[in-house]
Amino acid sequence: MLPKHLEAKKRHHYVWAEYLTRWGNGTKNVFYTTKTGKIAWDSVRAIVADDYFYKTTTLTDRHVEIIKGFSRPGNSRLHQQNMSFLDDFLRIQQAEALYLKSGIKNSEIELSLHVMSCNALENLHAAHERSASPVLTELAGENLDVLQDQQRMIQFMMFLGHQISRTKTWRDSLIKVLFRRTPLEIEVADAMEHAWWFLSYMYGTKLGFSLYTDRHNARHALLINDTTVPFITSDQPIVNVHSCVSETEFGAPEHADFYYPISPRIAYIVCDSKRFASGKSQVDEATVLEFNSKVAAQAMRHIIGDTEEVIRFFKSHIGRRYRKVSVDRAVPT
């Protein structure tokens, strides 16, 4: 058996498996929609994951130039952080190039390079999950005071930012609508697809930083659902439920009410709107039905719940937002 540090992680979850277990009624099995549209009951390990989803790719000078172009606008400190993160990966890439150029064959070196390409980004997401885990446990128990701790708030907002941008749903939906009308647009779109593993992390950091710095302007609320209809989640667990978001067309909304179900009973929302006051809010059944339908509409394939009935009720809503693509501009912000 290989030492732990030499084991390549193959199965990459783009929605945290431990998070999904809150819909398992004390088990690791949940109800969910399959790729063929059926309803199954199985382990959270079986869903919202792809083999080598976060595996890094080799970046050319042109890829790096395009990444830097997307990183520069906005906060200069954040740009520096992104570039430091990029440099770490480029050093690994340079080490691999030197090894290949040497003509030497060494199975241990090759294994180490493979492990780094498979594990580096997956490990970063795992670190965000570990830091958010105690916060989610407290929030699931209705303890909103945990976010009075500044460090916990930073960690949780960063986790939310990455959970928005790290999913296959977000990647595939955005890449699908990138303009490819001119040679330059084709080059940029191809570069974004190739380097998406890095861009997704960069955008997640940007989103998390924005959520944190804007925390005193937006309204942060813990939603408590004591109705007979439980909250569901999906392969895109954080969705924008603001009224300006279309459920039938994919486009860039003007405002965001980021909604994140934490369990069948508890959810967290960050509002641009004034729909909820900061603090705890009880929600009625109409609100639960609305949010569940929006979660399903912005899912690509999987919705997840704690009962077969709730999955069956919202199954017809899945992917409604992506069935008709109508956008004027498709570069993510």
Sequence and secondary structure as in RCSB ss.txt:
>XXXX:A:sequence
MLPKHLEAKKRHHYVWAEYLTRWGNGTKNVFYTTKTGKIAWDSVRAIVADDYFYKTTTLTDRHVEIIKGFSRPGN
SRLHQQNMSFLDDFLRIQQAEALYLKSGIKNSEIELSLHVMSCNALENLHAAHERSASPVLTELAGENLDVLQDQ
QRMIQFMMFLGHQISRTKTWRDSLIKVLFRRTPLEIEVADAMEHAWWFLSYMYGTKLGFSLYTDRHNARHALLIN
DTTVPFITSDQPIVNVHSCVSETEFGAPEHADFYYPISPRIAYIVCDSKRFASGKSQVDEATVLEFNSKVAAQAM
RHIIGDTEEVIRFFKSHIGRRYRKVSVDRAVPT
>XXXX:A:secstr
   GGG    EEESS HHHHGGGSTTSSEEEEE TTS EEEEEGGGSSEEETTT      HHHHHHHHHHHSSS 
HHHHHHHHHHHHHHHHHHHHHHHHHHHT   HHHHHHHHHHHHHHHHHHHHHHHHHHHHHHHHHHTT GGGGGSH
HHHHHHHHHHHHHHHSSHHHHHHHHHTS  SSHHHHHHHHHHHHTHHHHHHHHHHHHHHHHHHTTTTSEEEEEE 
 SSS   EESS SEE  TTS SSEE   S  EEEEE SSSEEEEEESSSSS SEEEE  HHHHHHHHHHHHHT S
S EEESSHHHHHHHGGGTTGGGSEE  S     
